[in-house]
Amino acid sequence: MNSLLLVDIQNQFWQALSQSKNTVIDLISTDDEFNVLDRINVYRTTARLLHVSVLESVYPVCEKILGKDYFKFIAKKYFIKHPSLSPGLNDYGEQFPEFLSRLIDARDELNGYEHLPDLAALEWCIQKSYYSGDNAPLDMQRFQQQCEQYGGDVKFSLAPSVLLLDCNYPVHEIWSLHQQQAIRNAIGIPQQGEKLCIYRDAYEVKLENIDEHSYKLMLAIKKNSTLSTIADSFDNGGQLNTALSYVMSKQWLRI
């Protein structure tokens, strides 16, 4: 009688599906119609197709640019290198931008597609923001009380759906054009960086280009800096006040 725990059997089975490891073979029954590898391959193919379809849904603009066939090709490679570690498929694909970056460095046919990792990072932020917690309105009374009580030691936070992205390429523009089916390739992409805020408004994820000071403020808030530490990083109080007023007006700030 096999003494393996259920969790051990599940782990071995998942390794056989995602990493071509066959340690689970002895636990699979066989008959004259199908051998053990045939049985595993049925599940292996299903798992691969499922995870590829998840990547297609999370990275639709990257898929448009690369083409369906080539995207499937690299998505299968990603699945082998990065099998899902979460029970929820909404969490799958986080390392795809970094995977794309390494792939672009290694494959000659991807010359000219250096903007894709930034674009993939944007599409991942859209996915992450959409499935984030709900944004409660900023409580201005509590905000004022906390500022009065803690002064320069007060710490802020960002709303759950708010994410920041510092890009080397104008990926907001590229992403927006592809929503209109306007372009389908990577020709003529300028190297012009931008800073983005990705956030959810009700059930819609929105993208907004933000200036250097707003980005600096929000990044410091994300790093859990105190107000006095943030103030010291600005050249003058006017810059900070303008950035703080803007971020508060967008309902991106919490306390």
C-alpha positions as CSV (number, residue, x, y, z in Angstrom):
1,M,0.0,0.0,0.0
2,N,1.4,3.4,-1.0
3,S,2.2,5.6,2.0
4,L,2.3,8.9,0.2
5,L,0.1,11.7,1.5
6,L,-2.5,13.1,-0.9
7,V,-0.6,16.4,-1.1
8,D,2.6,14.5,-2.2
9,I,0.6,12.7,-4.9
10,Q,-0.9,16.0,-6.1
11,N,2.6,17.6,-6.3
12,Q,4.0,14.7,-8.2
13,F,1.1,14.7,-10.6
14,W,1.5,18.5,-11.2
15,Q,5.2,18.1,-11.9
16,A,4.4,15.4,-14.5
17,L,2.0,17.8,-16.2
18,S,4.0,21.0,-16.1
19,Q,7.6,19.9,-16.0
20,S,7.7,16.6,-17.9
21,K,8.7,14.8,-14.8
22,N,7.3,11.3,-14.5
23,T,7.7,10.5,-10.9
24,V,4.0,9.8,-10.6
25,I,4.0,6.9,-13.2
26,D,3.9,4.2,-10.6
27,L,0.7,5.6,-9.1
28,I,-1.2,5.6,-12.4
29,S,-3.2,2.5,-13.5
30,T,-2.9,1.2,-17.1
31,D,-4.7,-1.2,-19.4
32,D,-4.4,-2.6,-22.9
33,E,-5.9,0.5,-24.6
34,F,-3.8,3.3,-23.0
35,N,-0.4,3.2,-21.4
36,V,0.7,5.4,-18.6
37,L,2.3,8.1,-20.7
38,D,-0.7,8.4,-22.9
39,R,-2.9,8.9,-19.8
40,I,-0.5,11.6,-18.5
41,N,-0.3,13.3,-21.9
42,V,-4.1,13.8,-22.0
43,Y,-3.9,15.9,-18.8
44,R,-0.6,17.5,-19.8
45,T,-2.0,18.8,-23.1
46,T,-5.1,20.1,-21.3
47,A,-3.1,21.9,-18.6
48,R,-0.8,23.5,-21.2
49,L,-3.7,24.7,-23.4
50,L,-5.4,26.1,-20.3
51,H,-2.4,28.1,-19.1
52,V,-1.7,29.3,-22.6
53,S,-5.2,30.6,-22.9
54,V,-4.8,32.4,-19.6
55,L,-1.7,34.2,-21.0
56,E,-3.6,35.1,-24.1
57,S,-6.4,36.7,-22.1
58,V,-3.9,38.6,-19.8
59,Y,-1.6,39.8,-22.6
60,P,-3.9,40.4,-25.6
61,V,-1.9,43.3,-27.1
62,C,1.4,41.4,-26.8
63,E,-0.4,38.6,-28.7
64,K,-1.6,41.0,-31.4
65,I,2.0,42.3,-31.9
66,L,3.7,38.9,-31.9
67,G,0.9,37.1,-33.8
68,K,-1.2,34.2,-32.4
69,D,1.1,31.4,-33.5
70,Y,4.3,32.9,-32.2
71,F,2.6,34.0,-29.0
72,K,1.4,30.4,-28.4
73,F,5.0,29.2,-29.1
74,I,6.5,31.4,-26.3
75,A,3.5,30.9,-24.0
76,K,4.2,27.2,-24.0
77,K,7.8,27.8,-23.2
78,Y,6.7,30.1,-20.3
79,F,4.5,27.4,-18.9
80,I,7.4,24.9,-18.9
81,K,9.6,27.4,-17.1
82,H,7.0,28.9,-14.9
83,P,4.2,26.5,-13.9
84,S,1.4,27.9,-11.9
85,L,2.1,28.1,-8.1
86,S,-1.3,29.5,-7.2
87,P,-4.7,27.7,-7.0
88,G,-6.2,30.8,-8.8
89,L,-5.5,31.3,-12.5
90,N,-6.0,35.0,-12.1
91,D,-2.6,35.1,-10.5
92,Y,-0.9,33.3,-13.4
93,G,1.6,35.2,-15.6
94,E,3.3,37.6,-13.3
95,Q,6.8,36.7,-14.5
96,F,5.9,36.9,-18.2
97,P,7.3,40.5,-18.7
98,E,10.7,39.3,-17.3
99,F,10.5,36.1,-19.4
100,L,9.9,38.2,-22.5
101,S,12.9,40.4,-21.7
102,R,15.2,37.4,-21.5
103,L,13.7,35.9,-24.7
104,I,14.2,39.2,-26.6
105,D,17.9,39.2,-25.6
106,A,18.3,35.6,-26.8
107,R,16.3,35.4,-30.1
108,D,17.3,37.4,-33.2
109,E,13.7,37.4,-34.6
110,L,12.7,39.6,-31.7
111,N,15.0,42.4,-32.6
112,G,13.0,45.6,-32.6
113,Y,10.5,44.4,-30.0
114,E,12.4,45.7,-27.0
115,H,9.3,47.6,-25.9
116,L,7.3,44.4,-25.3
117,P,8.5,43.7,-21.7
118,D,7.2,47.2,-20.7
119,L,4.0,46.6,-22.6
120,A,3.6,43.2,-20.9
121,A,4.2,44.8,-17.5
122,L,1.4,47.3,-18.3
123,E,-1.0,44.4,-19.2
124,W,-0.1,42.6,-16.0
125,C,-0.8,45.7,-14.0
126,I,-4.2,45.9,-15.7
127,Q,-4.9,42.3,-14.7
128,K,-3.7,42.9,-11.1
129,S,-5.7,46.1,-10.7
130,Y,-8.9,44.6,-12.0
131,Y,-8.8,41.8,-9.4
132,S,-7.6,43.9,-6.5
133,G,-9.7,44.9,-3.5
134,D,-12.4,47.5,-3.7
135,N,-11.4,51.2,-3.3
136,A,-13.1,52.7,-0.3
137,P,-13.5,56.6,-0.4
138,L,-10.9,58.6,1.3
139,D,-12.1,59.6,4.8
140,M,-11.1,63.3,4.9
141,Q,-12.0,63.7,8.6
142,R,-9.7,60.8,9.6
143,F,-7.1,62.1,7.2
144,Q,-7.0,65.4,9.0
145,Q,-7.0,63.8,12.4
146,Q,-4.1,61.6,11.5
147,C,-2.1,64.5,10.1
148,E,-2.7,66.6,13.2
149,Q,-1.9,63.7,15.6
150,Y,1.3,62.4,13.9
151,G,2.6,65.4,12.0
152,G,5.6,64.6,9.9
153,D,5.6,61.0,11.1
154,V,2.2,60.3,9.4
155,K,2.2,57.6,6.8
156,F,-0.1,57.3,3.8
157,S,-1.0,54.3,1.6
158,L,-2.3,53.9,-1.9
159,A,-5.8,52.6,-2.7
160,P,-5.8,48.8,-3.3
161,S,-6.2,49.0,-7.1
162,V,-3.5,51.7,-7.6
163,L,-0.3,50.5,-9.3
164,L,2.7,52.4,-10.6
165,L,4.7,51.7,-13.7
166,D,7.9,53.5,-14.9
167,C,8.4,52.6,-18.6
168,N,11.2,53.2,-21.1
169,Y,8.7,53.3,-23.9
170,P,5.3,55.0,-24.6
171,V,3.4,51.8,-23.8
172,H,0.2,53.6,-22.8
173,E,0.0,55.0,-26.4
174,I,0.9,51.6,-27.9
175,W,-1.7,49.9,-25.8
176,S,-4.4,52.5,-26.6
177,L,-3.8,52.3,-30.3
178,H,-4.2,48.5,-30.2
179,Q,-7.6,48.9,-28.5
180,Q,-8.6,50.7,-31.8
181,Q,-7.0,47.9,-33.9
182,A,-4.8,50.7,-35.4
183,I,-1.4,49.1,-35.5
184,R,-0.3,45.5,-35.5
185,N,3.5,45.5,-35.4
186,A,6.5,47.0,-33.6
187,I,7.8,49.2,-36.5
188,G,8.8,52.8,-35.5
189,I,8.4,52.6,-31.8
190,P,10.1,55.7,-30.3
191,Q,12.2,55.3,-27.1
192,Q,10.2,57.8,-25.0
193,G,9.6,56.9,-21.4
194,E,6.5,57.6,-19.4
195,K,5.2,57.1,-15.8
196,L,1.8,55.6,-15.4
197,C,-0.8,55.1,-12.7
198,I,-3.1,52.1,-13.2
199,Y,-6.2,52.0,-11.1
200,R,-9.7,50.7,-11.1
201,D,-12.8,52.9,-11.2
202,A,-15.7,50.7,-10.2
203,Y,-15.3,47.8,-12.6
204,E,-13.2,49.6,-15.2
205,V,-9.4,49.7,-15.1
206,K,-8.0,53.1,-16.2
207,L,-4.6,54.3,-17.2
208,E,-3.2,57.7,-16.6
209,N,0.1,59.3,-17.4
210,I,1.4,61.2,-14.3
211,D,4.2,63.7,-13.9
212,E,7.5,63.2,-12.2
213,H,6.5,64.7,-8.9
214,S,3.2,62.7,-8.5
215,Y,5.1,59.5,-9.4
216,K,7.8,60.4,-6.8
217,L,5.2,61.0,-4.1
218,M,3.3,57.8,-4.8
219,L,6.4,55.7,-5.0
220,A,7.5,57.0,-1.6
221,I,4.1,56.3,-0.2
222,K,4.3,52.7,-1.6
223,K,7.7,52.4,0.2
224,N,6.0,53.3,3.5
225,S,7.9,56.6,3.9
226,T,6.8,59.2,6.5
227,L,5.6,62.6,5.3
228,S,8.7,64.3,6.6
229,T,10.9,61.9,4.7
230,I,8.9,62.5,1.6
231,A,9.1,66.3,2.1
232,D,12.9,66.1,2.4
233,S,13.1,64.4,-1.0
234,F,11.4,67.3,-2.8
235,D,13.2,70.5,-3.8
236,N,10.4,72.7,-2.3
237,G,7.1,72.5,-0.5
238,G,5.2,73.7,-3.6
239,Q,6.1,70.7,-5.6
240,L,5.0,68.4,-2.8
241,N,1.7,70.2,-2.1
242,T,0.8,70.2,-5.8
243,A,1.5,66.5,-6.1
244,L,-0.3,65.7,-2.9
245,S,-3.4,67.7,-3.9
246,Y,-3.5,65.9,-7.3
247,V,-3.1,62.4,-5.9
248,M,-5.9,63.2,-3.3
249,S,-8.2,64.6,-6.0
250,K,-7.9,61.3,-7.9
251,Q,-8.8,59.3,-4.8
252,W,-5.6,57.3,-5.0
253,L,-4.5,58.1,-1.4
254,R,-5.5,56.3,1.8
255,I,-4.5,56.7,5.4
